[in-house]
Amino acid sequence: MNMQSLRQPLHPLPRFSSIASFFDWAERQERIYELVDGAPHLLPWVKLNHARIVTNLLTLIASRIDRDVLEVTAGDFAVQVGSNSVRFADVMVFPAGKDGSLRTVSDAVLLIEVLSESTAHVDLDAKLHEYQALDALGCYVVIDQDRVHVRNWTRSDDGSWPSEASITDDRSASVTMLQFELPLAEVYRGVN
C-alpha cells in the first residue's frame, strides 16, 4: 500500500455548493480539509521541521509588524481564494481588527507555505495562481523545509507579479516580505 492510498478516504467525499456548508461538514471531521472548487482535499500531516519553520515565522513576523494594524496566523485559519474555495496557508498576514467569529479572510497581504514533497505540486502551481489572484496580496513565499531554499513572489507597484520567483538559498541571507526582512538563519532555527 502506498502513501497516496493511505490518504484517500474509505468512501467518496461530498461536494459542497457553498463555503458555509463545507465548514459545517468540516467541523465534524477528524482531519483538516481545504475546499477546492466545491471538493474537499485532505491536508497532509506535517513533519517537525515544518512545524519549527512555521513557529519561527510566527515569532519573527509578530515581532516586525504593528499588531494593531496587521495580524499573523498559522495554518488553522482559512483564506478564501474563490467563490467556492478556501485554503489554509501555513502562515498568513492580514489586516487586524476583524470579527473573531470569521472563518475566512480574502484580504491577506502575505501568504507563506512551507514546502514538502507531498505539497510541492499544489504550492508551486494551483496555490500560486489562486493566491496571486487575490487583490490585496502583496507577497507569496514558499519555504522549503528540507533545504535552505526560499521562493518569493512580490507584487510590483503597478500591481503585476513577476513571472519567476526570486530565490534565496544562503542561510546567512535575509528574505524581504512586505516591508521587513527575515534572516534565514532565524527562519531555519532548529531545523536539521
SVG drawing of the C-alpha trace seen along z (x, -y; Angstrom):
<svg xmlns="http://www.w3.org/2000/svg" viewBox="-25 -51 51 53">
<polyline fill="none" stroke="black" stroke-width="0.4" points="0.0,0.0 1.5,-3.4 1.2,-6.7 -1.3,-8.1 -3.7,-5.3 -3.4,-5.9 -4.5,-9.5 -7.6,-8.5 -10.9,-8.3 -12.6,-4.9 -15.8,-6.4 -16.3,-9.2 -16.2,-12.7 -19.2,-15.0 -19.2,-18.1 -20.3,-21.4 -22.2,-24.2 -21.1,-26.8 -18.2,-27.5 -20.6,-27.7 -21.9,-24.1 -18.3,-22.9 -17.4,-24.4 -20.5,-22.8 -19.2,-19.4 -15.5,-20.1 -16.3,-20.8 -17.2,-17.2 -14.1,-15.8 -11.0,-14.4 -8.6,-15.8 -8.4,-19.2 -9.6,-19.7 -9.2,-22.6 -12.1,-23.3 -11.2,-23.4 -14.0,-24.3 -16.5,-22.6 -14.4,-19.5 -12.7,-18.8 -9.0,-18.0 -7.3,-16.4 -4.3,-18.3 -1.2,-16.2 0.4,-15.6 3.5,-17.7 7.0,-16.9 8.7,-18.6 10.9,-20.7 7.7,-22.1 6.3,-23.0 9.6,-24.5 9.7,-26.8 6.1,-27.9 6.8,-28.7 9.9,-30.6 8.0,-32.6 5.1,-33.4 7.6,-34.7 9.7,-36.7 6.7,-38.2 4.9,-39.1 8.0,-41.0 8.2,-43.0 4.6,-44.1 2.4,-46.6 -0.2,-44.1 -2.8,-46.9 -2.6,-47.1 -1.8,-43.5 -2.5,-40.0 -0.4,-36.9 -1.9,-33.4 -0.9,-29.8 -2.4,-27.2 -5.7,-26.6 -7.4,-29.8 -8.6,-30.0 -8.1,-32.3 -10.9,-32.4 -9.4,-32.1 -12.6,-31.7 -16.4,-31.6 -16.3,-28.0 -12.6,-27.5 -10.7,-28.0 -7.1,-27.3 -5.1,-27.0 -1.8,-28.8 0.9,-27.8 1.3,-31.5 -0.9,-34.4 -0.8,-38.1 -4.0,-40.2 -5.5,-43.5 -6.2,-43.4 -9.5,-44.2 -11.7,-41.6 -14.7,-39.9 -13.4,-37.0 -16.1,-34.7 -14.9,-34.8 -13.7,-31.5 -12.0,-33.1 -10.5,-36.3 -9.9,-37.3 -7.6,-40.3 -4.4,-38.6 -1.3,-40.7 1.3,-38.0 0.9,-34.2 3.6,-31.7 3.7,-28.0 6.3,-25.6 7.1,-23.2 7.2,-19.4 7.4,-16.7 3.7,-15.9 2.5,-19.5 5.1,-20.9 2.8,-20.4 0.0,-22.4 2.1,-25.1 4.0,-25.9 1.1,-25.7 -2.5,-25.9 -1.9,-27.9 0.5,-30.2 -2.2,-31.1 -5.0,-31.3 -3.1,-33.4 -1.8,-35.8 -5.4,-36.4 -6.2,-37.9 -6.4,-41.7 -4.8,-42.6 -1.9,-40.1 1.5,-41.7 3.8,-38.7 3.7,-34.9 6.6,-33.0 7.4,-29.3 9.9,-28.0 11.5,-24.5 11.7,-22.5 14.3,-20.0 17.0,-22.6 17.6,-26.3 15.6,-27.5 13.1,-30.3 11.0,-31.4 9.5,-34.9 6.9,-36.4 6.4,-40.1 3.8,-42.2 5.3,-45.3 4.0,-48.8 2.0,-48.6 0.1,-45.5 1.8,-42.9 3.5,-39.7 6.9,-38.6 6.9,-35.6 9.6,-33.9 10.2,-33.9 13.3,-35.5 15.3,-32.7 17.3,-32.9 19.3,-29.8 22.0,-31.2 21.4,-30.7 23.3,-33.9 21.0,-35.9 17.6,-37.6 14.4,-37.4 12.2,-40.5 8.5,-40.1 6.3,-43.1 8.5,-45.9 10.6,-43.8 13.4,-41.3 13.6,-37.9 17.1,-36.4 17.1,-32.8 19.2,-31.7 16.3,-32.6 13.6,-31.2 15.5,-27.8 16.5,-27.9 16.4,-24.4 15.8,-22.8 18.0,-19.9"/>
</svg>
